[in-house]
Amino acid sequence: MHDIVDAGYLAAAVLFILGVMLLRSPATARRGNYLSALGMLVALVSSGWSGPLHHALLMLAVFAAAAAAGVAVARTVRMTAMPQLVALFNGTGGGAAALVALLAVLRASAGRLPAATLLPAFVTLLVGSASLAGSAVAALKLQGIVSGRPIPLPGRHAVSGTLLLLALACLAAALVGVVPLASAAVVAGAASVGLGLWSVLPIGGADMPVVISLLNALTGLAAAATGFVLANDLLIVAGALVGASGAILTLAMGRAMHRSLGHVLFGRLQTAQDAGGGERGTVHPTSPEEVALLLAYAQRVVVVPGYGMAVSRAQKEVKDLCDALAKRGADVRFGIHPVAGRMPGHMNVLLAEANVPYDQLYEMERINADFPVTDVVLVIGANDVVNPSARNAPGSPLYGMPVLNVDQAKSIVVLKRSMAPGFAGVENLLFGLDKTLMLFGDARAMASAVLQELLAVV
């Protein structure tokens, strides 16, 4: 029996590792997801196999209910809300780990758990609770229920430090037996929830991709610690994979945004009023007819997608427009900023959904050098990732973040609903340049209108 369970755990671990490896490329990411899901199925079946029959039947019922809920949510949530869903799933994982740890501590207080298990149990409780609270705040910010702008909190660092010290003090007191385990666990968990809330609330939307990656890494750490609590090797392996990949992604996102983790978590709050960088010039509205004429005679076109494309679900219309330009002999490419949208890879997923070839997608480092020789840049719903304030306004919240240098192109067309600022709350000086044309309206409708006008151009 144990040999079968161990073999199942080994197979699940291999599937998890292969799945994570395949996630490195958009071309293989779907297979990576399938392998990881298969690994989770193998892990659940193996866990059910290891216990009594009534435990296995209970696990099967819970698994079926959870799987049905997951499928329903995944099929109904729009792509624009996928980052929120990821944050909620991440928080759920942290919360589940915290509950397991709390149960383990309560069992220890009754003498049914070795004292050596207390340390990983408390670590799981602290990290899982903080991840749950922080992920909930991130989801609310992404959904717009809580403002995406930095929220100044009184005594921000002092309160965070106090909550962290309180949680660690409870851990130390419980280990030496000064206070009852149950009381220490409850207070430590509550302090960790407060720490998660107080740490994420002040962070603005521009840094949210880094925060989500960090919370993902923390959830992995909590899961690995849970493996030590339950003496489950597979949980240790899976948690370590999630934690390591989340940490690597956090560092990558930080580099892409020119933000250190310390700056994101502890840096001075900046607002739109800090932006500086000069006055925005006169805005030049345009029409689909004018944009179609401009594109009809362009030889080099770069499309820069953003969250506005996701909101309007315009990826198919954008692809059709690009196909029409390619038939006219234009060189059409997509410039992808690593944090465009609301999470890493958001634009890649949307464009893959529209069957845009992978070889047309260019990362920021590859495409930036080509903007000076680009005839037209078509910005579709992007804002912060094309804001030149990131280069020339030292007081801006975006300052120092690498951006797509679309302002260096010969002509710029921006598809946008209004002049509202982006998620960072910073005014975009790009929109007031003399060579920038603003096509206001729903991106899907405007892309379709431009396509119809382009087809009419001889």
Buried (B, 14 or more C-beta within 10 A) or exposed (E): EEEEBBEBBBBBBBBBBBBBEBBEEBEBBEBBEEBBBBBBBBBBBBBBEBEEEEEBEEBEEEBEEEBEEEEEEEEEEEBBBBBBBBBBBBBBBBBBBBBBBBBBBBBBBEEEBEEEBBBBBBBBBBBBBBBBBBBBBBBBBBBEEBEBBBBEBEEBEEBBEBBBEBBBBBBEBBBEEEBEBBEBBBBBBBBBBBBBBBBBBBBBBBBBBBBBBBBBBBBBBBBBBBBBBBEBBBBBBBBBBBBBBBBEBBBBBBEBBBBBBEBBBEBEBBBBEBBEBEEBEEBBEBBBBBBBBBBBEBEBBBBBBBBBBBBBBBBBBBBBBBEBBEEBEBBBBBBBBBBBBBBBBBBBBBBBEBEBEEEBBBBBEEBBEBBEEBBBBBBBBBBBBBBBBBBEBEEBBBBBBBBBBBBBBBBBBBBBBEEEBBBBBBBBBBBBBEBBBBBBBBBBBBBBBBBBBBEEEE
